[in-house]
Amino acid sequence: MSAFRLRFKILLALIAVSAGLTCGTLAVVRYTVQNRVRETVWQELQSSVRTYRSFQKLQEESLVRSAELLAGLPTVRALMSTQDPSTIRDAAGGILKESGGDILVLADRRGMVCSAESSRSRIDPNVAQYLLNHTFEKGATRDWWLAEGRLYQIVTQPVEFGQRGQNTVIGILVTGHEIDQKAAQRFSSVIGNDVVFRTGGYVISSRPDPAERPDLLSLLDSRENPFEMELGKERFLADTEKLYGSPGFDISITVLKSFDQATAFLSELNRVLIALGLIAILSGALLGYLISDSITQPLGSLVQGVQALEKGDFHFSLAAARKDEVGMVAAAFDRMRQSLRQGQEEQKQLEQQLRQAHKMEAVGRLAGGVAHDFNNLLTIIRGHADLLSERSETDAQRKSVEQIQKAASRAVGMTRQLLAFSRMQVLQPRVVDLNAVIAELGKMLPRLIGEHIEYSFSPQPELFAVQADPGQIEQVLMNLAVNARDAMPDGGKLQVRTGNAEIGPEEAARRPSMTPGSYALISVSDTGHGMDEETKAHIFEPFFTTKEIGKGTGLGLATVYGIVKQSRGFIWVESKQGQGTAFEIFLPRTAEAPSSVTSETPAAAARGGSETILLVEDEAGVRELAHEFLKAAGYKVLEARDGAEALEVAARYSGSIELLLTDMVMPRMSGKELMRTLREERPGLKVVMMSGYSEFSADGKSEAEFVSLAKPFSMASLVETLDEVLHRTGVPEDAVKS
């Protein structure tokens, strides 16, 4: 009887728990699904708005190209050259049909509207004149117009006439697309949601019922974005974004999705969940009975044993407990615990690597920015030091100038190290044979590391060719050799070897950030004192060093890291205290054949010249120094502070300009934009661009465009570069001078 009461209690408790959990699960599932649907809809609406942004940008670019093509048509040029409004009005309709646009406005060179046509009807010229003047006042070439209750997205394009280099604006062309209900419905069919465009009191909706528009106006006012609203008897989720804004004229897009339709499946889901809940309760009752029976029977035996123990019966035997399943569960739990612990440790390691990568990236950008600005200062310091050196009259003055030059040279070296670390150094990559580069460098490495260290090189026959800057590869090897020398004060072995490496997906997974592929491997190992894990975690950080104060800048390995990364390679280090250190550098294979290594012939002395140079530099100190260098070399100099002023100087100067010497990065207009604009007027113009920042000097550069002059530069390097470009043949136009 006692066992029956316990069994009844357990069974009742299990049924109550099962019913409660089932009902709670149903409620939680419905609530969770609704929230997930709502979040999914929010994301879908935001994605739809972003999609329209992209579509709008593409449409603007299409309008710009269409306007350029229309303005360049001979028929349009001839029509606008008549300057006859009636003739222009008569021909405007045909041009509009030919353009495929929804609006076409033609104005004379003064901006006076001659014709205003749309695909639906002719637009009042006064309205078109007002809108065109408003666009001109804003200084815009892309705009939105609300003309006679219709919304247009337009672009303006000048119509020019005349010979090349002497083009004259003879009119203004405006073309665009109308944003109407059909356009809204087309975009709605693409994204699968309703779309509403609103400007002031006008509403353009993809929904077919025009009676909803007043309700839409009132519902869209004073709403925080995103928001939920009820239109008719249907609930909607909406997201609004402003497309255009100016005083008194705003355009916004609102994307709507029916929340009722999105959650319509919940009714059927509720019925299925209720049926499953009833089945779960009945199954729980049956299972509860079986569980209670399995519990009460051992408990009954245990009670009997306890009672027997109370009576002093120590020979009462209990049924043997089945511990094999418990043991299996315990073993499974232990395996799961170990797996979770290992996963947590791996996660912490990955998070640490990610934080380290972010920190290195931030420090690198800071170092690169400082080095870039410092290059301008060093250009001024070195240049004026060179000038002072030529003008020094006494030995004391010359020694002082030499000290300035030495300090500036050390600063230049440190600046280049910072740029190398930040991956912004101006490189000269070419296809090279690493074996040849290392073998050539090996002639001087023994003298660099000292006789107490044994040096050996083991080349791999038929080593993969790579694309890299040979000088920077030598810098990497010298930095690693110096690092190894300092780790072996009592002597040791330094071994360099090369090899071919095929990295598969499994191997790449063991080396985070590395991608599968073919690589040329450079291994540099030593028998020095090695490093602990804490030191290894920081060796590539700038200014981190374990050497004594005054014996290291902390930039050696940071420079190695930057050069390898800028060469699209990877570097790994293995080291243990007392067991030496091994660096492995992987550079991606290239299918091109290595460039032949030829000895450089001494360049002829720069002779200067008398040509006219257009000098453009926004940094006043650098500009004044370059001006003085050029004057001293005999050149005639035209000077400008930026690209816009350079265009004005070139326009005023009627003589020949043989070369443009310009900074790459300037306010208002970049050096490349200036070069292309001037070459339209002066096709034979030669160009030398000054920059100390590879992010700009190499960006978008094609062959035969210009010669780069790296900052900081000296008078000799400047004059030599100009001399090569102006007076000698066979100069590679993509060369980098420093």
N, C-alpha and C positions, 0 to 999 in steps of 0.2 A: 504493500500500500504506500509506503514511504517512497519507494522507487517510482511508483506511478505518479505521485504528486510532483516529484522533481521533473519527471519526463514531461508532464503537462505544462509546468512552468517554462521549461526550456522551449517546448514547441510553441507556446503562446508568444514568448519573447521573440523567437525567430520569425514567426508570422508577422508580428507587429513591426519588427525591424525591416523585414522584407517589403511590407506594404509602404512603410514610411520612406524607405530608400527609393522605391519605385516611383511614388508620387513626387518626391523631391527631385529625382532624376528627370522626370517628365517636365517639371517646372523649370529646372535649370537648363535642360536641353532647349526648351522653347525660348527662354530668355537669351541663352547664348546664341542660338541660331539667329534670332532677330537682331541682336547686336552685331553678329558677324555679317549678316546681310547688310545692315546699315553701314558698317565700316567698309564693306566691299563696294557698296554703292557710292559712298563718299569718294573712295579712291578712284572708282570708275569715272565719276563726275570730274574730279580734278585732272585725271588723265585725258578726258575729253577736252577740257579747257586747254591743256598743254598741246593737244593735237591740233586744236584750232589755231593756237599761236604759231605752230610750225606751218600749218596750212596758210595762214595769213602772210607769214614771211615769204613762203614760196610764191604766193600770189603776187606779193609786192615785187619780187624779183622778176616774175613773168611780165608784170606790167612795165617794169623798167626796161626790160629787153624789147618788149613790144613797142614802147614809146621811142626807144632809140632807133629801131628798125623803121618805124613810121617817119620819124624826123629825118632819116637818111634817104628816104625814097626820092628819086628825082622829081616825081610828080608833085610831091608835097613841097619840095624846095622851090620848084617852078611856080606853084600856086601861091606860096607865101611871098615870093619875090614880086608878085604883081601888086601887093599892098592894097588890093581892091576888095573891100568888104563884100560887095554883092557877088563878085566872082568866087570868093572864098566860101560864102554861104552856099552857093549853088553846088560846089564840088564837095562840100563837107560830108553830105550824106553818103556818097559813094566811098569816101575814105573810111567813114565809120563802119560800113559793112565790110570793107576789106580788112579792117583791123581786128574784127571779131570782138570788140569791146562793147560796153553798154553806154558809154558817154564819150563825146569828142568835143573839145573846146579849142578853137584856134584864135590866137590873139597876135596882134602885130608886135613889132620890136619894142614898142612902148608899153606893152601889156594891155592894150585896149582890145576887148573881145570883138572879133569879127563874126564868129559863128559859134553857136552852142547847140549841139545835137545830142539826142539820146536815142536808144533803141526803141523807146516807146513814143516819144514826141519831142518836138523842139523845145528847148529850155529858154525861158525868158533871158535875153542877153544881159539885162540889168542884174538879175540874180546871179548869173554866171560871173559878171564883172565884179560883184560884191565878194563872191566866194574866192575868186582869183586874187583880188587885192588882199583879202584876209590871209591867203596862203603866202603871198609875197611878203606881207608884214612879218610873218613868223619866220621868214627865211627858209621855208621848208620846200622840198621837192616831192615829198610824199605826204598825203593829207587825206582827210575824210570830209566829204561835202554832204550837206542835207539840202537838196534842191527840190523845191516844190513837193515836199512830202516824201521824197525818195532819197535813200542813203547810198552814197557812192564812195568807194575806195579808189583814190586817184593818184597819179604821178604826173609831174610836169617835166617837159623836156624842151630845151631850146632848139630851134630849127636854124641851122647855120648854112651859109652859102659862101663860096669863094675857094681860092686855091689853097693847097696844103700850107699850113703855117700862117695863112692870112684869112682864116675863117671869120665871117661876120654874122652876128645874130640877126636874122630877118624875121623872126617870129617866135611865138611860144605855142607848144602843143600840149594839151591836157587830155589824157585818156584814163579810163578806169572801168571797174566792174560795179554793178549794182548789187547791193545786199537786199534782196526781196524775199518773199515767202518761199519761192522756188529754191533760191540759194540756201535758205535755212533748212528746207526739207531735204535737199541733196546732202548737206552736211549731217543732218539728223539721221538719214539712212546709212551714212558711213559709220557713225559712232553708236547707233542704236538707241539714242536718247533724244528727247525733245530739246529744241534750241530756241532761245528768245534773245533777240537783239533789241536794245533799248537806247534811245537818245531823246532826252527831254520827255515830251508827252507822246512820242511815237514809239510803237511797239511792233516789231517784226517777228512773228512766231511761226514755227514749223507746224504748230497744231492747226487743224483745218477750221475750227470753230471760231469765227471772229467775235462772237459774243463774250468770249473769255478774256479779251484784251483789256477791258476796263478793270476786271478783277485782277489780272496780272499786274497792271500798273500799281494798284493799291497794295497788293501783296509783296511786290518787290521793293517797296519803300521801307526804309528803316529796318533792314534785316541784317543781322550779323552773319558773316559768311564762314562756313556753309550753314544752311538752315532748312527747316522742315515747314511745309505749308500745306493747306487744304484748298484744292481747286475743285469747286463743285462738291461732290461727295467722295472725292478721291484724294488720298494723301500722296504728296510728292516730296522728294528730297531734291534740293537745288544747291548749285554752287555758282557764284557770280564773280566775274573778274572784269576790271575796266580795261578796255582795249585802247582808248584814246581819251585824253582830257585836255581841255583848254578852257579859259574863262567863258562860262555860259554855254559850253558845248561839250558834253561827255557822251561816250559810247561805251556800252558794256554788253557782255554776253553772259547769259544765264543758261546753264544746262540743267534740265529737269529729268527726273526718272520717277516713275510711279512706284511708291513704296508698297502699295497694296498689291500690285502685280508681282513685284519682286518677292513678296512673302506669301503669295497665293498657295504655294506648295505646302505651307505650314498646316493648313486644315487637314489635308490628307496625311501629313506626317503625324499630326495629333492622333488621328484615328488608329494609325499603325502603332504608335507608341502606347496608346491605351490598351490595345489588344495584347501587345507584348507585355505590358505591365500586369494584366490579369494572368497571363500565362506564367509570368515570373512569380507572382504571389502563390499560385497553386503549386508550381514546382518547388517554391521555397517551403511550402507547408509539408510536402512529401519529403523533401530533403531534410527539413527540420526534424521530422519524425525519425528518419534514419540516423541523423547525427545525434539526436538525444538518446536514441537507443544505444549507439556506440559509446556514448559518454556514461550513461547511467549503469550499464553493465560492468565496466571496469571499476566505477565508483562503488558499485555494490560489493564487488570482490574486495576492494580496498577497505570498505567499512567492516566487512567480515574479518579481514586481517587485523584491523585496528582492535576490533572487539576481542579477537583471539589473543592479541598482544596484551590487552587489559586483563585478560584472564590468566596471563602468564604462559600462553601457548606459543613458544618461539619456533615451533616446527610447522606452523601453518604455512602452507605454500600458496603463493599467488600465481596466477597465470603469467607466463613469461611475456614481458612487454616487447612489442615489435619495434625494435630500434633501427632497423635497416632503412626504412623510409625517412625517419628523422635524421639519420646520418647522411642520407643523400641530400635532403633539404639543407642541412647544415653545410655540406660541401658545396652545394650550388650557391648558397648564400655567401660563403667565403669567396668563391670565384667571382661572384657578382661584386662583392665588396672590393676585391683586388682590382677588378676591371674599372670600377668607378674611381678608385684612387688613382690608377694609372691615367685615366681620362682627365681627371682634375689636374694632375701634374702636367700633362701635355698641354692642357688649356692654359695653365699659368705660364708655361714656357712660350707658347705662341703669343700670349698677350705681352710678355716681356719683350719678345722679338719685335712685335708691332710697335710698342712704345719706343723701343730703341730706333726702329726705322723712322718713325715720325720725328724723334728728337734729332737724328742725323740729318733728315731732310730740312728741318727748321734751321738747324745750325748752319747747314750748307747754304741755304738761301741767304741767311744773314751774312755769312762770310763772303758769298759771291757779290752781294750788294755793296758791302763795304769795300771789297777789292775793286769793283767797278768804279765807284766814286773816287777811290784812292788813286786809280790809274790816271785820272785827269790831273790830280795834284802832282803825281810823280812826273807826268809829262812836263809840267811847268818847271818843277825843281830841276830835273835832269837837263832840260833844254837851256835854262838860264845858267846852270852850272857849266854847260859846254861853252856858252857864250862868254862867261866870265873867265873860263880857262884860256880862251884865245886872247882875252884882253888883259890878262894878269901881267903886271910889269915886274914884280919882285918874286923871289923864291918863297917868301912867307905867304904871299897871296896865292901863289900856285899850290902850295901845300894845303892851305885852307880849302881851296876849291876841290883839290883831289879828295880830301876827307868828305866833302859834301857829295862828290860823285860816288865814292865808295859806299857811303851810307845809303844813297839813293839806289845804287845797284843791289844792295842787300834788301832794301824795301821792295824793289821790283821782283826779286826772287821770291820773297815771302808772299807778295801779291799773287804771283803766278801759282804758288802752292795753294793759296786760298781758292783761286779760281779752279785749279785742278781738283781740289777736294769737293768744291760745290758743283763740279761737272759743268762749268761755264767757261773753261779755257778754250781759246781758239786753237783747234787741232788742224793738222794737215794729214788726214788719213790717206793711205794708199795700200794696195795689196803687197804684203811683204812676206818673206820667208823668215820665220822667227829664228831658225838655226843660224842664218847668216847674220842677223842682228846680234844675237847672243855671242856668236863666235868673234865678231868684230869688237864687241864690248869686252870680251874676255881678255883682250890684249892689255887692258888697263885695270881690270878689276883686281888682279893680284897686288898691284901697287897701291890701290885704294884700301884694301883690307889688311895689308901688311904681310910680311914674310912668315909670321908665326901662325898663319892660318893656311891650311892646304885647300886649294881651289881645284875643282874638277867640273867638267861639262860633259854630259852624256846626251848627244843629240839623237833624235828619232829619225831614221831614214824615211824619206818621202813624207815628211811632216805636212799636215794640212796647212794651206795658205790662209791667212787672215787679213782683214782690212783694219789697219791701225796706223797710228802716228809712230814711226820708228823712234823718233826722239823721245816720245813719252814712254815707249816701252823700255828704252834705255834708262829713263828716269826711274821707272818702277824697279828695275833690277838693281840700280845703284842704291836706291833707298833701302831695299831689302838686304843688300849686301852690307851696307853700313849698319843696319839694325842687327844683322848676324854678327858682325865684327864686335860691336859693343857687348853682345851677349857672350863672347868668348875672349875675355881679357887675357887668359892664359894660353890661348891657342886652341885649335880645333880644326874641324873640317867644314867646308862650305861646298855643297854639291848643287849644281843646277842641271836639270834634265828636262827634256821635252818628250812629248808623246801625243798620240792621237787618242781621243776619247769619244766613244759613242754613248751618250747618256740616254737611257730609256726612261719610260714613265716611272718605274719603281725607284730607280736611282735618283731621278729628279724629285720624287716625293720625299726622299730622305734629306734632300737639300732644299729647304724652302726658298721660293722665289726663282729657282732655276728651272729652265724649260728644257724638255727633251730635244736632242739634236746632236749634231757633230761638232766637236770642239777640238782646238789645239790646246794642249796642256803645257804649262810651264810650272815646274816644281822647284822650289828653292828651300833647301833644308840645311840645318846646321846642327852642331853637337854642343850648343851652348847650354846655359842654365835653365832654359825653358820658362814657362809661365804657369801660374795657377788660373783657376776658372774665373776668379774675380778680375784678374788683369786681362784675360782674353775677352771678357765682355766689354772692355772699354778701349781696346788698342786702336780701333779705327776712328775714335772720337778726336776731333781737333784739339790741340794743346794738351792732350793727355800724354804724360811721359813718366817713366819710372827712373829716369836718369837724374843725376844731381842737378841742382840749379845752375844754369849757365852752360850745361852740356847738351841741351836738346830743346828744340822748339815745340815738340809734340805734333808737328805737321807731317813728318815723314810717312808714317803708315796711313794717315788721313789722306795725303796726296796720292798714295798708291791706290787706295780705295776709290777715290774720285776718278782717277785716270781709267781704272779698269771698268768702272760703271759707265763712264762716258764712252768707252769703246764697246759697250753693249756686252761686257763680259761679267764674270763672277769670280769671287775670291773666297777661299776657305783657309782656315788655319787649324792645325793640330799641334798641340804642345802639352807637355807635362813637365813639372818641375824636375830638373836634373836629367831629363831625357831629350833635350833639344826642342827645336821648333821646325815645322814644315809648312810653308805656304804653297797653296795650289791655285793657279790662275787659269781659268777656262775662257778662251776667246772663241767666238763662233767662227766656224769654217766658212770660207768663201770659195765659189767655184772658179773665180778668175785666177789667171796665172800671176805669180809674183812679178813685181816690177824689177827690171834689171838694176843692179846697184852699180852706179858709175861714180867715179870720183868727181867731186865738184871742182870746177875750174875757177880760179880767182876772178871775181867780177872786176870789170874795168872801172876805174875811178869815175864817180859821178861827176859830170861836167857842168850841170846846171843848164840854164838856157835863158831865152828872152821871150818865151811864149807867155800868153795871158792865162792866168790861173784864177778860177772863181773859187774862193775859200769860204766855206760855210761851216760854222761851229758855234753852238749856243754857249759854250763855256768861254767867258771872256779871256781868261788867262791863257788857255790853250790856243784860242784864236790869235791873240796878240803874238804869242811865241811862234806859231806857224807862219804868221805874216812876216815876222822878222827873219825866220829861216829862208823863206822864199825870196824876200828882197835881197838877202845876202847872196843867194844863188843866182841872182840876175833876172828872176822872173818878174813879170808885171802882175800885180795882185789886185783882184776885185774882191771885196770883203762883204760878208753878210752874216747876220746873227742867227737866222733860221731860214727854212725853206721858202716861206712866203716872201721874205725880204730878198732872197736870192733870185726869185723869179722877177721881182721888180728891177733889181740891178741888171740882170741879163737883158730884160726888155729895153732898158734905157741905153745899154751899151751897144753901139752899132758895129763895133769891130768883131774880130774873130776871137772866140774863147776856145782854146785848145783842150783844156782839161778842167774837170770839176773835182775839187778836193773837199769832201763833205763828211761830217759826222754821220754815223748810221742812225742814231736815236736823237731826235730833236722835238721840241714842242711844235704843235700845229701841223707839221709835215715831216715825215721821215725822210732819210736820205734816199731810199729807193724810190719813193714817190717823186721826190725832186728830180732824180736822175731820169725817170721815165718821162716826166713832163718836159724837161729841158731837151731831151733827145727828140721829142716831137718837133721842136723848133730848130734844133741843131743836131741833125742825125749823126754827124761824125764825131760828136763829143766823147772824149775819153774820160773815164771816171776812176777815182781812187777813193775808197771809203775807209774812214778811221773808226775803229771800235776795239774795245778790249773785253767784249762780252759775247761769247759764242752763241748765247741764246738769241741774239739779234743778228750777229754777223753772218751766221750760217743759215738763218731762217729764210726759206723760200729762195735761196740763191741758185741761179742756174749758170751754166758755163757761158763765157763770153759776155758777161754783164759788167763786171768791174773787178778791180784789184783791191784786196783788203790790206790795210795798214794797221797793225796791232799797236795799241797804246800800252805803255808809254813808248814814244819813239824819239830818236835823236835826229839832229840835223842831217847827219850822214845818211841814216836810213830813209828819211823823208826825201831828200834830194835824189838818192839812188833809185828809189821807187819811181819817182816822177820821171827821172832820166830814162829808166827802162821802158816805161809806158809810152813816153813821147818819142824817143829817139831810136829804140832798138826793136827788132822784129823777133818773133818767136816767144814773146813773153806770155806765159799762161795767164789768162784773164782771171782764173779763179785762184791765183796765188795769194798767199798770206805773207806779208812783210812785217817785220818788227824791228 
